[in-house]
Amino acid sequence: MPPGYPIVLDLAGRGVVVVGAGPVASRKVTGLLASGAAITIVAPDALPGLSALADAGRATLHLRPYELGDLDGAALAFAAAPPAVNRQVEADAAAAGVLVSVADAGGSGTFSTPATLRRGGLLLAVAAGPDGRPGALCQFVPAADVGGWSLDVMRRADDIPNGLMDFLLVETMRHVAAEGGTGIALNFATMRALVDGDGRGRFAGAEQRLLRSLSQTFQIESLLRFTAKYDPEWRPRYLAYEHPAHLPQIAAAVARAESLWEIPVLGRLLRPGRQRQAQPEAPLPAGEPVGAEL
């Protein structure tokens, strides 16, 4: 099965139906809250958290079995009920022309959403295709200074389009915002001021030419453009050192920390032989942190 096409939908004010009201449905609803969608939940019973959302007017809850017609007027549907109910929701969605995500089978439905995993201070966002095969991932670590998370690793398979990384980032921002976070640090615009021509000092021009030359290999300018489209708040990062003789050792430590020379245990999607290839989305060392406000 060919890879899916990543999109980001504007759901503000649009109807989204979630069939089911258990833990899986609860996660779907949590992710939808930040989108401004008009959420309707249909299930014979519901978790207390979903009932509380309905009581607060943030969602509509129907405590009854799913019925034909529940998808009328919906832009999207999520089937997170028992398998037999999910099959019926999928069939009704197909007949009504409604996009549907089916929680119990990777090959079913007409769209899928990134999976997120938070464990031990780590947040992972993984996008899988209709066949269930992982195609891209973003790994984040806690970042108290932005009130959220900082991008640590971003990788995609060779046959996956670049746009999937934007999709993962946007969906992660929505996920973090729904859980009360306020920012995401992107961390990959190395020497932004110099590349943009804002550097100061008598060597600024030479440094800019050097960076643009290196950009052919490390894609510094393309990474800058990738970040700039999010209209971020640029925050400078400084390197403090006692003596210039220490710089080679510092550079080696930064390269190890940014995993330029090795593939970390947390499973990147690139094989070792491909690690030397520059990827447009890969974070670079000694970059300038970016706070993408949510």
N, C-alpha and C positions, 0 to 999 in steps of 0.2 A: 504494500500500500504506500503511495507517495506521501511525503511529509505534508502536514497541514500548513495552512497559510495564517500567520499571526495577525491579529487585528486587536485594536483597543476600542471598545464600544462606549459611546455616550449614552448612559442609561438614565440620566436625570429625568424623573417624571414618567419613565416608561414602566409598563407592567412586567414584573418578573414573578413567575410562579415556582415555588419550591414545594414539591410533593414529598412529604416525610417531615418528621420533626424530632429526629434523634440526633446523635452526635455529628454525623456526616452533614445532615441538613443544617445543623447549628453552625458548622464551619462555613457552609455556603452563605448563609444569611449574614454572618459576621463580615465576610468579604464584600457583600453587596451593600451593606449599610453606608459605606463611604461614597458609593456611586450615586446616591440620591434616587435610586430606583424605587418604584412603588411595589413593595414586596408583599406577596400573598403566600401564606403557608397553609397547606392542606394536609391534615393527618388526623387519625382518630384520637390521638393523644400527643402531648408535647412536653419537652423538657421545660423545667421552670424558667430557664433563661429566655426561651422563645416566648413563653406566656407573658413574661415581664416586658418584653419588647412590644408585644401586642397591647398590653395594658398602657404602655407609655405612648402609644400611637405611632410607633416606628415601623410597624408591620401589621398586616391584617391576618388573623388566624381563624381558620375554619376547622373546628374539631369534629371532623367527620371523615369517612373514607373518600378517596378521590372519585370524582364523577366526570362523565363526558360533558364537556363544556367548560371545565375549569380553566382551560388554556385560552379561551376566547379573549382576544385583544392583547394577549401577552406578546412581548418581544422575545423573551427567553423563557426557558423552563429548565428546572433541575429535578431529575428523578432520583430521590434518595430514600426510597421506600423499599419494602421487600421486593425481590426479583419479579414476581408475577405482576405487581403493580407497576414497577418500572417499565416492563415490556408494554403494558397498556398505555402508559404515558408516552413512551417513545412512538408507538403507532399513532396515537392521537396527534402528537406534535408533527409527525410527518404528513398526516392528512391535512393539518391546518397550516402547514408552512411555517411552523415555529421552530427555531433552533433549540435543541435540547441536549443537555449533558446528562449521561446516565452514570450513576456512581458505582454500580456493581460490575461493570464490564468495560475494559479499556477499548474494545473494538466497536462499541455501540455508541449511539448518539451522533450528533452532527457537530459538536465542538467539545473541547476539553479545556480545563483551566489549570494553571500551574499548581503543583503540589508544594506546600511549604512545611518544613520541619524545623522545630525549635527544640534544641536539646543541649544542655550544658553551656549556655551562653552562645549558641551558634544558631543562625537562621539560614536555612537552605530553601531556595526556590527552584523547582525543577519543572521543565515543560516536557511533556511527552506527546507523541503523535497519536493518531487514531489507533495505531497498532499497539500502543502501550510502550513503545520504545523511547527511552529518554533521549531528547535531542539537544537540550541546553540546560545549564544550571548557573545560578548565582549564589555565592556564599557570602554571608554577612556576619560581622562580629559586632558586639554592643559598642555604641558610641554615645556616651553620656553628654558630650559637648553639643551634639545636635538633637538630643532627646530621642534617639532612635538607634539606627544601625549604620555600620560603615561597610561598604563593599570591599571584599577581600579577594575573591576569585570569581571570574566570569569566563565561561567556556561554552562552546557549542560544537556540534559535530560538523564535519566538512560539508555535508549535503543540506545543512539547515540555513535558511536565509538570514541575513544580518538583522532584519527587523524583529526576529524573535527575541533578541536581547532587549530591545526597547519594550517589547511586550512584557517580558519578565520584570524589568525594572518598574514599569508603571503599575503592574499588578502587585508587586511587593510594596510599593508606596501606598497603594490603597489598603493593603493588608495591615501595614504598620499603623496607618492613620485610624483604621477601624479599631485597633487595639489601644489607641490613646497616644501613639508616638507622634512626634512633631517634625522629624527630619530624617533624611537618608544622606549619608556622605558617600560621594561617588569615587573620589580619590584617584582620578587619573587624568590630570592635565599638567604634565611635567613642564616646569619653567614657563608657565602660561604668560607671565608678564613679558618675558624676553621674546617669545614667539610672536606675541601680539605687537612687539615694537615699543613696549612701555618700559623697557629696562633703562636703568640709569648708570652713569659712570662712563669713563672713557673707553672701556672695553665692551660696552653694551652692543655696539654694532657688530663686532667680531663674534661675540657670543651668540648673537641672533643668527648670523650666517652659519656658524658651526651647528647650532641646533637644527636649522632647516636642512642642513646637509645630512645630519644624523636621522632626520625625520624620514628620509627615504628608506631607512632600514627599520627604525622603531616606530614609524607612523605617528610621530608626536603631534603634528598638525591635525591629522585625521581624528586622533583621540580628543584633541581640543574641540574640534567641531562637533564630535559626538556628544560631548558634555554640554557645550554651549546651547544646544537646542532645548535643554531643560530649563533655561533661564535661571541658572543657579546663583547662589550667593558665594562669591569666590573668597576663600579664606587662605591666606598664605601659610606655608609650612617652611620652617627654618631649620637649617642644619648647623649645629654648634660643635666646634672642634677646637682642641687645644693647640694643635700645630699642623701645618700642611702635610707633614710627613705621615700623619695618621690617616689621610684621605684614602689611600688604597685599601687599607684595612676596613675603613668605614664603608667604602663602596662594595667590598666583598660581602660584608655583613648585610647590607641592604639588599644585595642580589639574592642572598640566601633567604632573607625574610620574605622577599617578594616571589620566591620560588622560580627565579629565572633559570636556575641550573638543575632543578629537579622537579619531579611531579609529586605533590603531597599525597599523604595517605588517603585523604578524603575524596579520592576518585575524581580526577579531571577526565574530561571526555577526549583529551588528546593523547595519542600514544607517544612514548618517549622520542621516537624518530621525528615527530612533528613539532616537538616543543620548541625547536629553533625557528619555526616559521612565525613571522610577526602576524598577530591577529588584531584586527582593528579594535576589538572590544577589550583586549587584555590590559589590566592595570599595569602601569609602569612604576618603577621605584622612585622615591623622592618626589612624588607628585604634590600638587597643591590640593588639599582636601576641598571638597565641594559640598555645601549643604543644600540639598534640593528640598525646599520647604514643601510640606504636605498641606 
